[in-house]
Amino acid sequence: MKNIFILSILANMLMACEPVIRQADVVKNDMRAPANPLITIAPLHMFRILMNEKAVSKTPETKIIYDFSEDKDISRWHLEGNGELKLTEEGFFQINTFRISGTQKATNVWLADLILPDHFEIEIDFMSRSENGNTMIIFNAQPFELNDLFDDPRIDAVYSDLASKRKMQAYTVGFHRAAYNNPSNLRKIGGKVPEYWGDAPYPTPAWQEMDSITILSSKTEPLTPAEKGKIHHFKLQKNGNHIKFWVNDKLVHDYTDRLQYPYCDQVLMNGRIGFRNFGGPAEDFYSKILIKAYNLPPFEKNITFVR
Protein backbone atom coordinates (compact mmCIF):
# COMPACT_ATOMS: atom_id res chain seq x y z
CA MET A 1 0.00 0.00 0.00
CA LYS A 2 2.86 2.36 0.83
CA ASN A 3 4.41 1.86 -2.65
CA ILE A 4 1.06 2.44 -4.37
CA PHE A 5 0.59 5.66 -2.35
CA ILE A 6 4.04 6.91 -3.38
CA LEU A 7 3.39 6.07 -7.05
CA SER A 8 0.06 7.90 -6.88
CA ILE A 9 1.78 11.04 -5.55
CA LEU A 10 4.41 10.76 -8.30
CA ALA A 11 1.73 10.46 -10.99
CA ASN A 12 -0.04 13.58 -9.73
CA MET A 13 3.24 15.51 -9.69
CA LEU A 14 3.99 14.45 -13.27
CA MET A 15 0.51 15.49 -14.43
CA ALA A 16 1.24 18.94 -13.09
CA CYS A 17 4.43 19.21 -15.12
CA GLU A 18 3.53 17.38 -18.33
CA PRO A 19 5.42 19.57 -20.84
CA VAL A 20 7.99 17.94 -23.04
CA ILE A 21 11.63 18.82 -22.42
CA ARG A 22 13.29 19.53 -25.74
CA GLN A 23 16.76 18.32 -26.64
CA ALA A 24 19.18 19.63 -29.23
CA ASP A 25 17.97 19.45 -32.81
CA VAL A 26 19.17 16.50 -34.84
CA VAL A 27 21.39 17.44 -37.75
CA LYS A 28 19.71 15.92 -40.82
CA ASN A 29 21.45 14.43 -43.79
CA ASP A 30 19.23 13.77 -46.81
CA MET A 31 21.24 10.73 -47.85
CA ARG A 32 21.59 9.05 -44.48
CA ALA A 33 19.24 8.42 -41.58
CA PRO A 34 20.16 9.57 -38.06
CA ALA A 35 22.04 6.82 -36.29
CA ASN A 36 20.82 7.88 -32.85
CA PRO A 37 17.64 9.95 -33.13
CA LEU A 38 16.99 12.12 -30.08
CA ILE A 39 13.56 11.35 -28.71
CA THR A 40 12.20 13.02 -25.62
CA ILE A 41 9.12 11.58 -23.94
CA ALA A 42 6.87 13.64 -21.68
CA PRO A 43 7.43 12.64 -18.03
CA LEU A 44 3.87 11.38 -17.46
CA HIS A 45 3.97 9.23 -20.57
CA MET A 46 7.33 7.75 -19.54
CA PHE A 47 5.82 6.98 -16.14
CA ARG A 48 2.91 5.21 -17.82
CA ILE A 49 5.26 3.21 -20.05
CA LEU A 50 7.33 2.08 -17.06
CA MET A 51 4.16 1.11 -15.19
CA ASN A 52 3.03 -0.92 -18.20
CA GLU A 53 6.38 -2.71 -18.29
CA LYS A 54 6.08 -3.40 -14.55
CA ALA A 55 2.52 -4.71 -14.96
CA VAL A 56 3.42 -7.20 -17.71
CA SER A 57 6.37 -8.62 -15.77
CA LYS A 58 3.91 -10.89 -13.95
CA THR A 59 2.38 -13.96 -15.62
CA PRO A 60 -1.09 -12.86 -16.79
CA GLU A 61 -4.21 -14.83 -17.62
CA THR A 62 -4.68 -15.67 -21.30
CA LYS A 63 -7.57 -16.19 -23.70
CA ILE A 64 -7.28 -18.12 -26.98
CA ILE A 65 -8.30 -15.92 -29.93
CA TYR A 66 -7.17 -18.22 -32.76
CA ASP A 67 -6.40 -21.94 -32.76
CA PHE A 68 -5.68 -23.62 -36.10
CA SER A 69 -6.30 -27.06 -34.55
CA GLU A 70 -9.92 -25.99 -33.98
CA ASP A 71 -10.41 -23.73 -37.01
CA LYS A 72 -8.95 -25.04 -40.27
CA ASP A 73 -10.82 -22.59 -42.49
CA ILE A 74 -7.98 -21.39 -44.74
CA SER A 75 -10.33 -18.88 -46.41
CA ARG A 76 -9.60 -16.65 -43.39
CA TRP A 77 -6.03 -16.37 -44.70
CA HIS A 78 -5.17 -13.86 -47.43
CA LEU A 79 -2.39 -14.79 -49.89
CA GLU A 80 -0.18 -12.26 -51.69
CA GLY A 81 2.52 -13.13 -54.19
CA ASN A 82 3.40 -16.21 -56.20
CA GLY A 83 2.19 -19.20 -54.28
CA GLU A 84 -0.74 -21.20 -52.95
CA LEU A 85 -2.37 -22.24 -49.69
CA LYS A 86 -3.40 -25.82 -48.94
CA LEU A 87 -4.80 -27.96 -46.16
CA THR A 88 -2.88 -31.25 -46.26
CA GLU A 89 -4.32 -34.71 -45.62
CA GLU A 90 -2.53 -34.64 -42.26
CA GLY A 91 -4.33 -31.41 -41.39
CA PHE A 92 -1.28 -29.14 -41.78
CA PHE A 93 -1.52 -25.57 -43.08
CA GLN A 94 0.74 -25.56 -46.15
CA ILE A 95 2.15 -22.46 -47.85
CA ASN A 96 3.89 -23.01 -51.19
CA THR A 97 6.07 -20.24 -52.63
CA PHE A 98 6.87 -20.63 -56.33
CA ARG A 99 9.87 -19.70 -58.42
CA ILE A 100 8.85 -18.28 -61.80
CA SER A 101 11.23 -17.84 -64.77
CA GLY A 102 14.27 -18.36 -62.57
CA THR A 103 13.49 -15.36 -60.38
CA GLN A 104 13.19 -15.75 -56.63
CA LYS A 105 9.70 -14.83 -55.43
CA ALA A 106 7.96 -14.32 -52.14
CA THR A 107 4.58 -14.77 -50.49
CA ASN A 108 2.79 -12.90 -47.71
CA VAL A 109 -0.01 -14.79 -45.95
CA TRP A 110 -2.21 -12.79 -43.56
CA LEU A 111 -4.80 -13.85 -41.00
CA ALA A 112 -6.90 -11.10 -42.53
CA ASP A 113 -9.88 -10.90 -40.18
CA LEU A 114 -7.99 -10.81 -36.88
CA ILE A 115 -6.86 -7.59 -35.18
CA LEU A 116 -4.21 -8.24 -32.58
CA PRO A 117 -4.81 -7.20 -28.96
CA ASP A 118 -2.39 -4.95 -27.05
CA HIS A 119 -0.78 -7.99 -25.42
CA PHE A 120 -0.53 -11.34 -27.20
CA GLU A 121 1.40 -14.54 -27.79
CA ILE A 122 1.64 -16.73 -30.88
CA GLU A 123 3.00 -20.29 -30.92
CA ILE A 124 3.70 -22.18 -34.11
CA ASP A 125 5.01 -25.65 -34.95
CA PHE A 126 6.72 -25.39 -38.30
CA MET A 127 8.51 -27.60 -40.83
CA SER A 128 9.96 -26.62 -44.21
CA ARG A 129 11.10 -28.56 -47.26
CA SER A 130 12.79 -25.44 -48.57
CA GLU A 131 16.45 -25.48 -49.51
CA ASN A 132 16.95 -21.71 -49.39
CA GLY A 133 13.69 -20.09 -48.31
CA ASN A 134 13.53 -17.82 -45.29
CA THR A 135 10.45 -17.18 -43.21
CA MET A 136 9.27 -14.37 -40.96
CA ILE A 137 6.33 -13.39 -38.80
CA ILE A 138 4.89 -9.96 -39.63
CA PHE A 139 3.01 -8.53 -36.66
CA ASN A 140 1.22 -5.33 -35.62
CA ALA A 141 1.08 -4.50 -39.35
CA GLN A 142 -1.01 -1.41 -40.07
CA PRO A 143 -1.43 1.04 -42.95
CA PHE A 144 0.71 4.17 -43.04
CA GLU A 145 -0.12 6.05 -46.24
CA LEU A 146 -2.61 3.40 -47.30
CA ASN A 147 -6.20 3.75 -46.09
CA ASP A 148 -6.41 0.01 -45.47
CA LEU A 149 -3.67 -2.60 -45.26
CA PHE A 150 -5.17 -4.51 -48.18
CA ASP A 151 -5.70 -1.56 -50.52
CA ASP A 152 -2.35 -2.53 -52.07
CA PRO A 153 -2.69 -5.94 -53.82
CA ARG A 154 1.05 -6.69 -53.54
CA ILE A 155 0.76 -9.19 -56.42
CA ASP A 156 4.49 -10.03 -56.28
CA ALA A 157 4.85 -9.62 -52.48
CA VAL A 158 8.04 -7.59 -52.90
CA TYR A 159 9.70 -6.51 -49.67
CA SER A 160 9.74 -2.83 -50.60
CA ASP A 161 5.92 -2.78 -50.40
CA LEU A 162 6.29 -3.62 -46.72
CA ALA A 163 9.39 -1.72 -45.72
CA SER A 164 10.48 1.12 -47.99
CA LYS A 165 7.54 2.87 -49.67
CA ARG A 166 5.63 4.41 -46.75
CA LYS A 167 2.68 2.09 -47.37
CA MET A 168 2.62 0.44 -43.95
CA GLN A 169 4.49 -0.05 -40.69
CA ALA A 170 5.06 -3.27 -38.79
CA TYR A 171 7.38 -5.46 -36.75
CA THR A 172 8.92 -8.60 -38.24
CA VAL A 173 10.95 -11.47 -36.84
CA GLY A 174 12.81 -13.94 -39.06
CA PHE A 175 12.87 -17.64 -38.26
CA HIS A 176 13.99 -20.90 -39.86
CA ARG A 177 16.68 -19.04 -41.79
CA ALA A 178 17.85 -21.82 -44.10
CA ALA A 179 20.56 -22.94 -44.16
CA TYR A 180 20.75 -22.91 -40.39
CA ASN A 181 22.99 -20.96 -38.01
CA ASN A 182 21.97 -17.71 -39.72
CA PRO A 183 20.79 -14.62 -37.82
CA SER A 184 17.20 -14.21 -36.74
CA ASN A 185 16.48 -10.49 -37.11
CA LEU A 186 13.81 -8.65 -35.16
CA ARG A 187 12.88 -5.52 -37.11
CA LYS A 188 10.64 -2.50 -37.17
CA ILE A 189 9.87 -1.52 -40.74
CA GLY A 190 8.05 1.08 -42.80
CA GLY A 191 6.57 4.34 -41.57
CA LYS A 192 7.91 7.69 -42.75
CA VAL A 193 11.00 6.27 -44.42
CA PRO A 194 13.22 8.33 -46.79
CA GLU A 195 11.69 8.65 -50.24
CA TYR A 196 14.98 7.71 -51.89
CA TRP A 197 14.69 4.20 -50.44
CA GLY A 198 12.01 3.51 -53.07
CA ASP A 199 12.29 -0.07 -54.35
CA ALA A 200 15.56 -0.49 -52.40
CA PRO A 201 16.83 -3.33 -54.63
CA TYR A 202 19.47 -5.63 -53.16
CA PRO A 203 22.35 -4.79 -52.66
CA THR A 204 22.16 -1.05 -53.41
CA PRO A 205 23.16 1.58 -50.81
CA ALA A 206 19.45 2.22 -50.17
CA TRP A 207 18.92 -1.48 -49.40
CA GLN A 208 21.99 -1.58 -47.14
CA GLU A 209 20.81 1.48 -45.22
CA MET A 210 17.30 0.06 -44.84
CA ASP A 211 18.69 -3.31 -43.75
CA SER A 212 20.87 -1.71 -41.08
CA ILE A 213 18.41 0.82 -39.65
CA THR A 214 15.43 -1.52 -39.34
CA ILE A 215 17.19 -4.14 -37.19
CA LEU A 216 16.19 -3.96 -33.52
CA SER A 217 17.87 -7.21 -32.46
CA SER A 218 19.96 -9.79 -34.35
CA LYS A 219 20.78 -13.21 -32.87
CA THR A 220 21.88 -16.55 -34.31
CA GLU A 221 19.13 -19.14 -34.37
CA PRO A 222 19.84 -22.21 -32.21
CA LEU A 223 19.29 -24.64 -35.12
CA THR A 224 21.80 -26.82 -36.94
CA PRO A 225 21.85 -28.34 -40.45
CA ALA A 226 21.19 -31.75 -38.88
CA GLU A 227 17.77 -30.47 -37.74
CA LYS A 228 16.65 -29.53 -41.24
CA GLY A 229 13.29 -30.95 -42.29
CA LYS A 230 12.15 -31.47 -38.69
CA ILE A 231 9.27 -29.76 -36.90
CA HIS A 232 10.42 -26.83 -34.76
CA HIS A 233 8.55 -24.83 -32.15
CA PHE A 234 8.57 -21.01 -32.28
CA LYS A 235 6.93 -18.59 -29.86
CA LEU A 236 6.50 -14.82 -30.14
CA GLN A 237 5.29 -12.80 -27.17
CA LYS A 238 4.46 -9.09 -27.25
CA ASN A 239 3.32 -7.29 -24.12
CA GLY A 240 2.86 -3.64 -25.03
CA ASN A 241 6.32 -2.53 -26.09
CA HIS A 242 8.15 -5.64 -24.82
CA ILE A 243 8.90 -8.32 -27.44
CA LYS A 244 10.28 -11.82 -26.82
CA PHE A 245 10.93 -14.64 -29.28
CA TRP A 246 11.87 -18.28 -28.60
CA VAL A 247 13.12 -21.07 -30.85
CA ASN A 248 12.53 -24.57 -29.42
CA ASP A 249 12.07 -23.00 -25.96
CA LYS A 250 15.38 -21.11 -26.17
CA LEU A 251 15.03 -17.34 -25.80
CA VAL A 252 16.49 -15.60 -28.87
CA HIS A 253 15.16 -12.01 -28.68
CA ASP A 254 14.24 -9.94 -25.62
CA TYR A 255 13.67 -6.34 -26.71
CA THR A 256 11.80 -3.29 -25.43
CA ASP A 257 10.69 -0.75 -28.03
CA ARG A 258 11.23 2.78 -26.72
CA LEU A 259 11.04 4.35 -30.18
CA GLN A 260 14.65 3.65 -31.18
CA TYR A 261 13.65 3.20 -34.84
CA PRO A 262 13.70 6.71 -36.36
CA TYR A 263 10.86 6.44 -38.90
CA CYS A 264 7.95 5.44 -36.68
CA ASP A 265 6.83 7.70 -33.84
CA GLN A 266 4.81 5.14 -31.90
CA VAL A 267 4.95 1.72 -30.33
CA LEU A 268 2.99 -0.35 -32.86
CA MET A 269 -0.12 -1.93 -31.42
CA ASN A 270 -2.98 -4.04 -32.76
CA GLY A 271 -2.90 -4.41 -36.55
CA ARG A 272 -2.62 -7.68 -38.50
CA ILE A 273 -0.39 -10.73 -38.27
CA GLY A 274 0.96 -12.85 -41.11
CA PHE A 275 3.80 -15.00 -42.41
CA ARG A 276 6.25 -14.19 -45.19
CA ASN A 277 8.50 -16.49 -47.20
CA PHE A 278 11.20 -14.89 -49.32
CA GLY A 279 13.71 -16.62 -51.51
CA GLY A 280 11.49 -19.48 -52.68
CA PRO A 281 10.68 -21.97 -53.98
CA ALA A 282 9.51 -23.32 -50.67
CA GLU A 283 7.05 -25.76 -49.13
CA ASP A 284 6.25 -24.71 -45.57
CA PHE A 285 4.00 -26.61 -43.17
CA TYR A 286 2.36 -25.33 -39.99
CA SER A 287 0.91 -28.01 -37.71
CA LYS A 288 0.16 -25.54 -34.93
CA ILE A 289 -0.83 -21.87 -35.00
CA LEU A 290 -2.11 -20.71 -31.63
CA ILE A 291 -2.70 -17.04 -30.73
CA LYS A 292 -3.56 -15.95 -27.20
CA ALA A 293 -4.54 -12.58 -25.75
CA TYR A 294 -3.17 -11.58 -22.35
CA ASN A 295 -5.58 -10.14 -19.81
CA LEU A 296 -3.69 -6.93 -19.05
CA PRO A 297 -4.56 -3.22 -18.95
CA PRO A 298 -4.43 -1.43 -22.33
CA PHE A 299 -0.99 -0.16 -23.27
CA GLU A 300 -0.41 3.63 -23.33
CA LYS A 301 -0.37 4.35 -27.07
CA ASN A 302 -0.26 8.14 -27.22
CA ILE A 303 3.36 8.89 -26.44
CA THR A 304 4.38 12.54 -26.73
CA PHE A 305 7.88 12.95 -28.18
CA VAL A 306 10.16 15.42 -29.95
CA ARG A 307 12.90 14.65 -32.46
Secondary structure, 3 states (H helix, E strand, C coil): CHHHHHHHHHHHHHHHCCCCCCCCCCCCECCECCCCCCCEECHHHHHHHHHHHHHCCCCCCEEEEEECCCCCCHHHEEEEECEEEEECCCCCEEEEECCECCECCEEEEEECCCCCCCEEEEEEEEEECCCCCEEEEEEEEEECCCCCCCCCCCCCCCCHHHHCCCCEEEEEEEECCCCCCCEEEEEEEECCCCHHHCCCCCCCHHHHHHHHHHEEEEEECCCCHHHCCCCEEEEEEEECCEEEEEECCEEEEEEECCCCCCCCCCCCCCCEEEEEEECCCEEEEEEEEEEEEECCCCCCCCCCEEC
